Amino acid sequence: MWRLRFLGRVTVIRKLVKFIIGCYYYHGRVVVIQRGPLRGMSWFCNREHQFWMPLGVYEKETTQWLENQIQTDTIFFDIGANAGYFSLLGSRIAKCGKVISFEPVPTNIETIKSHISENKINNIIIEPIVISDKACLVEFSIEKTNANSHISDVKIEHAVSNPLNTINVQSVTLDEFSLEKKITPNVVKMDVEGAEVKVLMGAANLLKSGNAVWIISTHSTSLYEDCKNIMQSYGYRIDSLHGFHHELLCYPGNHNAQ
């Protein structure tokens, strides 16, 4: 399955596959996912999102790890939810729990809302905010490649110099959010396009508590090392997702890795 990720990075192959798949999974169509852990769930197709999602084979390795971590009563924080693929996964498994989908991009928010409506879901809450190291209004860049959208003052190699659009979004820290909402996660998935350290800096109390396992998508070697050092300073044990060294797996000291 790792080959799908790398094939998707080959421009010619990606464009060809995207065109062929797009003829069936065209923009605005609602389809039923036919395979994988989301099998049987309805998916709202959007040309801005990864074409592996409606196929049910998106990021299989990350999906399998989350399946092993999320329990029936889990509180799952999906930070950088994008189209909500992993939020749907969390919703399906954590039937007595809750999923908080943090996503600031308007197109993505509407897509997640469509998924919630089509699947009659009542345990996903969308938070249209940015998670960072402080509470303030931040400029957020919307990229041509939707998944690359990011806080404007965060520079990432794979983003273009001229984004399609910029919007102003409220940012909060995880500690502030958890305190205000009186909710603490058991599982955290983070994919924030270069703002990984910002998120962790604003989550000191959560990290001290050691209540959650984390999977962090790091977007450079230096960010991987920075995140690794921060998590280890709080007593977390570190591993990498098999075949994807940039995916950081973090377990509290008293947690048995699965």
Contacts in CASP RR format, 6 or more apart in sequence:
PFRMAT RR
TARGET T0000
AUTHOR 0000-0000-0000
METHOD contacts of the structure
MODEL  1
MWRLRFLGRVTVIRKLVKFIIGCYYYHGRVVVIQRGPLRGMSWFCNREHQ
FWMPLGVYEKETTQWLENQIQTDTIFFDIGANAGYFSLLGSRIAKCGKVI
SFEPVPTNIETIKSHISENKINNIIIEPIVISDKACLVEFSIEKTNANSH
ISDVKIEHAVSNPLNTINVQSVTLDEFSLEKKITPNVVKMDVEGAEVKVL
MGAANLLKSGNAVWIISTHSTSLYEDCKNIMQSYGYRIDSLHGFHHELLC
YPGNHNAQ
1 57 0 8 1.000
1 60 0 8 1.000
1 61 0 8 1.000
2 61 0 8 1.000
2 243 0 8 1.000
2 244 0 8 1.000
4 52 0 8 1.000
4 57 0 8 1.000
4 60 0 8 1.000
5 59 0 8 1.000
5 244 0 8 1.000
7 13 0 8 1.000
7 14 0 8 1.000
7 17 0 8 1.000
8 14 0 8 1.000
8 17 0 8 1.000
17 51 0 8 1.000
18 51 0 8 1.000
21 51 0 8 1.000
21 55 0 8 1.000
22 45 0 8 1.000
22 47 0 8 1.000
22 51 0 8 1.000
25 31 0 8 1.000
25 45 0 8 1.000
25 51 0 8 1.000
25 54 0 8 1.000
25 55 0 8 1.000
26 45 0 8 1.000
26 47 0 8 1.000
27 45 0 8 1.000
27 46 0 8 1.000
27 47 0 8 1.000
28 44 0 8 1.000
28 45 0 8 1.000
28 46 0 8 1.000
29 44 0 8 1.000
29 45 0 8 1.000
30 42 0 8 1.000
30 43 0 8 1.000
30 44 0 8 1.000
30 45 0 8 1.000
30 114 0 8 1.000
30 118 0 8 1.000
31 42 0 8 1.000
31 43 0 8 1.000
31 45 0 8 1.000
31 54 0 8 1.000
32 40 0 8 1.000
32 41 0 8 1.000
32 42 0 8 1.000
32 43 0 8 1.000
33 39 0 8 1.000
33 40 0 8 1.000
33 41 0 8 1.000
33 42 0 8 1.000
33 43 0 8 1.000
33 54 0 8 1.000
33 55 0 8 1.000
33 56 0 8 1.000
34 40 0 8 1.000
34 55 0 8 1.000
34 56 0 8 1.000
35 55 0 8 1.000
35 56 0 8 1.000
35 57 0 8 1.000
36 56 0 8 1.000
36 57 0 8 1.000
36 63 0 8 1.000
37 63 0 8 1.000
37 67 0 8 1.000
37 89 0 8 1.000
37 92 0 8 1.000
38 56 0 8 1.000
38 85 0 8 1.000
38 88 0 8 1.000
38 89 0 8 1.000
38 92 0 8 1.000
39 56 0 8 1.000
41 88 0 8 1.000
41 92 0 8 1.000
41 115 0 8 1.000
41 119 0 8 1.000
42 115 0 8 1.000
42 118 0 8 1.000
42 119 0 8 1.000
43 53 0 8 1.000
43 54 0 8 1.000
43 115 0 8 1.000
43 118 0 8 1.000
44 111 0 8 1.000
44 114 0 8 1.000
44 115 0 8 1.000
44 118 0 8 1.000
45 54 0 8 1.000
46 83 0 8 1.000
46 107 0 8 1.000
46 111 0 8 1.000
48 107 0 8 1.000
48 146 0 8 1.000
49 82 0 8 1.000
49 83 0 8 1.000
49 108 0 8 1.000
49 111 0 8 1.000
49 146 0 8 1.000
49 147 0 8 1.000
50 58 0 8 1.000
50 83 0 8 1.000
50 147 0 8 1.000
52 58 0 8 1.000
52 59 0 8 1.000
53 83 0 8 1.000
53 85 0 8 1.000
58 85 0 8 1.000
59 85 0 8 1.000
61 241 0 8 1.000
61 242 0 8 1.000
61 243 0 8 1.000
61 244 0 8 1.000
61 247 0 8 1.000
62 86 0 8 1.000
62 189 0 8 1.000
62 215 0 8 1.000
62 241 0 8 1.000
62 247 0 8 1.000
63 86 0 8 1.000
63 89 0 8 1.000
65 215 0 8 1.000
65 241 0 8 1.000
65 249 0 8 1.000
66 86 0 8 1.000
66 89 0 8 1.000
66 90 0 8 1.000
66 187 0 8 1.000
66 189 0 8 1.000
66 215 0 8 1.000
67 89 0 8 1.000
67 93 0 8 1.000
68 258 0 8 1.000
69 187 0 8 1.000
69 213 0 8 1.000
69 258 0 8 1.000
70 76 0 8 1.000
70 89 0 8 1.000
70 90 0 8 1.000
70 93 0 8 1.000
70 94 0 8 1.000
70 186 0 8 1.000
70 187 0 8 1.000
71 93 0 8 1.000
71 94 0 8 1.000
71 186 0 8 1.000
72 93 0 8 1.000
72 94 0 8 1.000
72 95 0 8 1.000
72 96 0 8 1.000
72 97 0 8 1.000
73 94 0 8 1.000
73 96 0 8 1.000
73 97 0 8 1.000
74 90 0 8 1.000
74 93 0 8 1.000
74 94 0 8 1.000
74 97 0 8 1.000
74 186 0 8 1.000
74 187 0 8 1.000
75 94 0 8 1.000
75 97 0 8 1.000
75 98 0 8 1.000
75 100 0 8 1.000
75 183 0 8 1.000
75 184 0 8 1.000
75 185 0 8 1.000
75 186 0 8 1.000
75 187 0 8 1.000
76 87 0 8 1.000
76 90 0 8 1.000
76 94 0 8 1.000
76 97 0 8 1.000
76 98 0 8 1.000
76 99 0 8 1.000
76 100 0 8 1.000
76 185 0 8 1.000
76 186 0 8 1.000
76 187 0 8 1.000
76 188 0 8 1.000
76 189 0 8 1.000
77 100 0 8 1.000
77 102 0 8 1.000
77 174 0 8 1.000
77 185 0 8 1.000
77 187 0 8 1.000
77 188 0 8 1.000
77 189 0 8 1.000
77 212 0 8 1.000
78 84 0 8 1.000
78 86 0 8 1.000
78 87 0 8 1.000
78 90 0 8 1.000
78 99 0 8 1.000
78 100 0 8 1.000
78 101 0 8 1.000
78 102 0 8 1.000
78 103 0 8 1.000
78 189 0 8 1.000
79 102 0 8 1.000
79 131 0 8 1.000
79 174 0 8 1.000
79 188 0 8 1.000
79 189 0 8 1.000
79 190 0 8 1.000
79 191 0 8 1.000
79 192 0 8 1.000
79 199 0 8 1.000
80 101 0 8 1.000
80 102 0 8 1.000
80 103 0 8 1.000
80 131 0 8 1.000
80 190 0 8 1.000
80 191 0 8 1.000
80 192 0 8 1.000
81 87 0 8 1.000
81 101 0 8 1.000
81 102 0 8 1.000
81 103 0 8 1.000
81 108 0 8 1.000
81 112 0 8 1.000
81 126 0 8 1.000
82 103 0 8 1.000
82 105 0 8 1.000
82 108 0 8 1.000
82 146 0 8 1.000
82 147 0 8 1.000
82 191 0 8 1.000
83 108 0 8 1.000
83 111 0 8 1.000
83 112 0 8 1.000
83 115 0 8 1.000
84 101 0 8 1.000
84 103 0 8 1.000
84 108 0 8 1.000
84 111 0 8 1.000
84 112 0 8 1.000
84 115 0 8 1.000
86 189 0 8 1.000
87 99 0 8 1.000
87 101 0 8 1.000
87 112 0 8 1.000
87 115 0 8 1.000
87 124 0 8 1.000
88 115 0 8 1.000
88 119 0 8 1.000
88 121 0 8 1.000
88 124 0 8 1.000
90 99 0 8 1.000
91 99 0 8 1.000
91 119 0 8 1.000
91 121 0 8 1.000
91 123 0 8 1.000
91 124 0 8 1.000
94 123 0 8 1.000
95 123 0 8 1.000
97 123 0 8 1.000
98 123 0 8 1.000
98 124 0 8 1.000
98 125 0 8 1.000
98 183 0 8 1.000
99 123 0 8 1.000
99 124 0 8 1.000
99 125 0 8 1.000
100 125 0 8 1.000
100 127 0 8 1.000
100 183 0 8 1.000
100 185 0 8 1.000
101 112 0 8 1.000
101 124 0 8 1.000
101 125 0 8 1.000
101 126 0 8 1.000
101 127 0 8 1.000
102 127 0 8 1.000
102 129 0 8 1.000
102 130 0 8 1.000
102 131 0 8 1.000
103 109 0 8 1.000
103 112 0 8 1.000
103 126 0 8 1.000
103 127 0 8 1.000
103 128 0 8 1.000
104 128 0 8 1.000
104 129 0 8 1.000
104 130 0 8 1.000
104 140 0 8 1.000
104 149 0 8 1.000
104 167 0 8 1.000
104 169 0 8 1.000
105 140 0 8 1.000
105 142 0 8 1.000
105 146 0 8 1.000
105 149 0 8 1.000
106 128 0 8 1.000
106 167 0 8 1.000
107 146 0 8 1.000
108 146 0 8 1.000
109 126 0 8 1.000
109 128 0 8 1.000
112 124 0 8 1.000
112 126 0 8 1.000
113 126 0 8 1.000
115 121 0 8 1.000
116 124 0 8 1.000
116 126 0 8 1.000
127 177 0 8 1.000
128 169 0 8 1.000
129 169 0 8 1.000
129 170 0 8 1.000
129 171 0 8 1.000
129 172 0 8 1.000
129 177 0 8 1.000
130 138 0 8 1.000
130 140 0 8 1.000
130 151 0 8 1.000
130 169 0 8 1.000
130 170 0 8 1.000
130 171 0 8 1.000
130 172 0 8 1.000
130 195 0 8 1.000
131 171 0 8 1.000
131 172 0 8 1.000
131 173 0 8 1.000
131 174 0 8 1.000
131 177 0 8 1.000
131 192 0 8 1.000
131 195 0 8 1.000
131 199 0 8 1.000
132 138 0 8 1.000
132 151 0 8 1.000
132 171 0 8 1.000
132 172 0 8 1.000
132 173 0 8 1.000
132 195 0 8 1.000
132 198 0 8 1.000
132 199 0 8 1.000
132 202 0 8 1.000
133 173 0 8 1.000
133 197 0 8 1.000
133 198 0 8 1.000
133 199 0 8 1.000
133 201 0 8 1.000
133 202 0 8 1.000
134 171 0 8 1.000
134 173 0 8 1.000
134 202 0 8 1.000
135 170 0 8 1.000
135 171 0 8 1.000
135 172 0 8 1.000
135 173 0 8 1.000
135 176 0 8 1.000
136 170 0 8 1.000
136 171 0 8 1.000
137 168 0 8 1.000
137 169 0 8 1.000
137 170 0 8 1.000
137 171 0 8 1.000
138 151 0 8 1.000
138 152 0 8 1.000
138 153 0 8 1.000
138 168 0 8 1.000
138 169 0 8 1.000
138 170 0 8 1.000
138 171 0 8 1.000
139 151 0 8 1.000
139 152 0 8 1.000
139 153 0 8 1.000
139 166 0 8 1.000
139 167 0 8 1.000
139 168 0 8 1.000
140 149 0 8 1.000
140 150 0 8 1.000
140 151 0 8 1.000
140 152 0 8 1.000
140 166 0 8 1.000
140 167 0 8 1.000
140 168 0 8 1.000
140 169 0 8 1.000
141 149 0 8 1.000
141 150 0 8 1.000
141 151 0 8 1.000
141 152 0 8 1.000
141 159 0 8 1.000
141 163 0 8 1.000
141 165 0 8 1.000
141 166 0 8 1.000
142 149 0 8 1.000
142 163 0 8 1.000
142 164 0 8 1.000
142 165 0 8 1.000
142 166 0 8 1.000
142 167 0 8 1.000
143 149 0 8 1.000
143 150 0 8 1.000
143 159 0 8 1.000
143 160 0 8 1.000
143 163 0 8 1.000
143 164 0 8 1.000
144 160 0 8 1.000
144 163 0 8 1.000
144 164 0 8 1.000
145 158 0 8 1.000
147 193 0 8 1.000
148 156 0 8 1.000
148 158 0 8 1.000
148 159 0 8 1.000
148 193 0 8 1.000
149 163 0 8 1.000
149 193 0 8 1.000
150 156 0 8 1.000
150 159 0 8 1.000
150 192 0 8 1.000
150 193 0 8 1.000
150 194 0 8 1.000
150 195 0 8 1.000
151 171 0 8 1.000
151 192 0 8 1.000
151 193 0 8 1.000
151 194 0 8 1.000
151 195 0 8 1.000
151 198 0 8 1.000
152 163 0 8 1.000
152 166 0 8 1.000
154 193 0 8 1.000
154 194 0 8 1.000
154 195 0 8 1.000
154 198 0 8 1.000
156 193 0 8 1.000
156 194 0 8 1.000
156 219 0 8 1.000
156 220 0 8 1.000
157 219 0 8 1.000
157 220 0 8 1.000
158 219 0 8 1.000
159 193 0 8 1.000
173 202 0 8 1.000
173 203 0 8 1.000
174 199 0 8 1.000
174 202 0 8 1.000
174 203 0 8 1.000
174 206 0 8 1.000
175 202 0 8 1.000
175 203 0 8 1.000
175 204 0 8 1.000
175 205 0 8 1.000
175 206 0 8 1.000
177 183 0 8 1.000
178 184 0 8 1.000
178 185 0 8 1.000
178 205 0 8 1.000
178 206 0 8 1.000
179 205 0 8 1.000
184 206 0 8 1.000
184 209 0 8 1.000
184 211 0 8 1.000
184 212 0 8 1.000
185 206 0 8 1.000
185 211 0 8 1.000
185 212 0 8 1.000
186 211 0 8 1.000
186 212 0 8 1.000
186 213 0 8 1.000
187 212 0 8 1.000
187 213 0 8 1.000
187 214 0 8 1.000
188 212 0 8 1.000
188 213 0 8 1.000
188 214 0 8 1.000
188 215 0 8 1.000
189 214 0 8 1.000
189 215 0 8 1.000
190 196 0 8 1.000
190 199 0 8 1.000
190 214 0 8 1.000
190 215 0 8 1.000
190 216 0 8 1.000
190 217 0 8 1.000
191 217 0 8 1.000
192 198 0 8 1.000
192 199 0 8 1.000
192 217 0 8 1.000
193 219 0 8 1.000
194 218 0 8 1.000
194 219 0 8 1.000
194 220 0 8 1.000
194 223 0 8 1.000
196 216 0 8 1.000
196 217 0 8 1.000
196 218 0 8 1.000
196 219 0 8 1.000
196 223 0 8 1.000
196 226 0 8 1.000
196 227 0 8 1.000
197 223 0 8 1.000
197 226 0 8 1.000
197 227 0 8 1.000
197 230 0 8 1.000
200 207 0 8 1.000
200 227 0 8 1.000
200 230 0 8 1.000
200 231 0 8 1.000
201 230 0 8 1.000
206 212 0 8 1.000
207 230 0 8 1.000
207 231 0 8 1.000
207 234 0 8 1.000
207 236 0 8 1.000
208 234 0 8 1.000
210 234 0 8 1.000
210 236 0 8 1.000
210 252 0 8 1.000
210 253 0 8 1.000
210 254 0 8 1.000
211 252 0 8 1.000
212 252 0 8 1.000
213 249 0 8 1.000
213 250 0 8 1.000
213 251 0 8 1.000
213 252 0 8 1.000
213 255 0 8 1.000
214 231 0 8 1.000
214 236 0 8 1.000
214 248 0 8 1.000
214 249 0 8 1.000
214 250 0 8 1.000
215 241 0 8 1.000
215 247 0 8 1.000
215 248 0 8 1.000
215 249 0 8 1.000
215 250 0 8 1.000
216 227 0 8 1.000
216 231 0 8 1.000
216 247 0 8 1.000
216 248 0 8 1.000
216 250 0 8 1.000
217 246 0 8 1.000
217 247 0 8 1.000
217 248 0 8 1.000
218 224 0 8 1.000
218 227 0 8 1.000
218 246 0 8 1.000
218 247 0 8 1.000
218 248 0 8 1.000
219 246 0 8 1.000
224 245 0 8 1.000
224 246 0 8 1.000
224 248 0 8 1.000
227 248 0 8 1.000
228 238 0 8 1.000
228 248 0 8 1.000
231 238 0 8 1.000
231 248 0 8 1.000
231 250 0 8 1.000
232 238 0 8 1.000
235 252 0 8 1.000
235 253 0 8 1.000
236 250 0 8 1.000
236 251 0 8 1.000
236 252 0 8 1.000
236 253 0 8 1.000
237 250 0 8 1.000
237 251 0 8 1.000
237 252 0 8 1.000
237 253 0 8 1.000
237 255 0 8 1.000
237 257 0 8 1.000
238 248 0 8 1.000
238 249 0 8 1.000
238 250 0 8 1.000
238 251 0 8 1.000
239 249 0 8 1.000
239 251 0 8 1.000
239 257 0 8 1.000
240 246 0 8 1.000
240 247 0 8 1.000
240 248 0 8 1.000
240 249 0 8 1.000
241 247 0 8 1.000
241 249 0 8 1.000
249 257 0 8 1.000
251 257 0 8 1.000
END
